[in-house]
Amino acid sequence: MDARQTGPVADSLDRRIISALQIDGRASWHRIAAALGEAERTVVRRGTRLLDSGLVRIGAMALHGRSTVVGVRCASGQARVAASALARRPDCVFTHVLTGSPDCVAELLCPREQLPSLVMDELPGLPGMVETYTLPVLRHIRTIREWHSGLLTDAEIAALSGRHPSDASASSPSSGDVPSSSAGDVLPPGDMAQGLSRPDRLLLNALAEDGRCTYEELGRVAGVSEATARRRLGALRREGRVRIRAVIEPALLGLPVEAMLWVRTAPAKAEAVAAALADSIHVRYASFVTGERQILVLAALPSESALHDFVTRGPWLRDVASVDTSLVIGSLKRGGMLTRRARD
């Protein structure tokens, strides 16, 4: 049992509830309690406290466009300014300020046909920018939408994600509007957003503000019945058009050290490195990107000594030629939601 803490996250049960919300941000307290084998009243009390604290937020991210990672080298003292400008873009998934170079990095959802405009017209106008690096994502190995911190068993994850524990490659939900948790994130087509009706767009806008708002509230905002709102959200989740999960600082789960890794490997060994990275609970995000260093990794660990071990002794390093490591020293956006640092 973890030692009691004075903050909103008190012990391992709180962390397990957070982990459950990372699997499905709209899971009922009843379902979470059943999956974790805890009393429902306890889960309701603790879960409500975690959400009310503001440190755990439930966000919905509509998936449209293709991912592009942007690194920015900034003028002295301008990293926060440039990172803030990136974070406030509606197509931005995450923005982190880093040690070393680049000074900040962001993932943007940009249809490929709009990439020339992004590179030639929009990014050059970033305040405080000296140089930008644009790295289109060729394939996700893992996104933060699939990451969990290893606090839940396979059976608990299966109970929350609606699939059998042994079915690691399930691609369709077994019931309700609960999406399956896939091993990798399927890149959506660039025109996905164009296929959404006005009620669907209104529904997703409401979920972006509060991923746990009721179907009655969603129906009222979208101008449809509660039953229609339930049916439309279920369809959007099954089609992979939206992901709903807890957005947190990894420190809440005992992982306060975050690092961005730029990994270079021989092309023939890239898939083996990717598979090894996907096996690590410390890898929150990993993608194949264009450029000299083929794999970009965001990792979260309990200490800097653990990070040292991860980048010098990890089993995933067997086929790696080089690793450049930058510490994350500030996050302005996570999971499509501005952090408290960015909102203040």
LINDA-V735671 format. One record per helix or strand of 2 or more residues. SS is the DSSP state (~ for helix, > for strand). FROM is the first residue (numbers start at 1). TO is the last residue. If there is no record, write none. Layout:
BEGIN
SS/FROM/TO + SS/FROM/TO
END
This chain:
BEGIN
~/12/23 + ~/29/36 + ~/40/52 + >/57/62 + >/66/74 + ~/79/87 + >/92/98 + >/104/110 + ~/112/125 + >/129/142 + ~/154/161 + ~/192/195 + ~/198/209 + ~/215/222 + ~/226/238 + >/242/247 + ~/250/253 + >/257/265 + ~/267/278 + >/283/289 + >/295/301 + ~/304/313 + ~/315/317 + >/320/334 + >/337/338 + ~/340/343
END
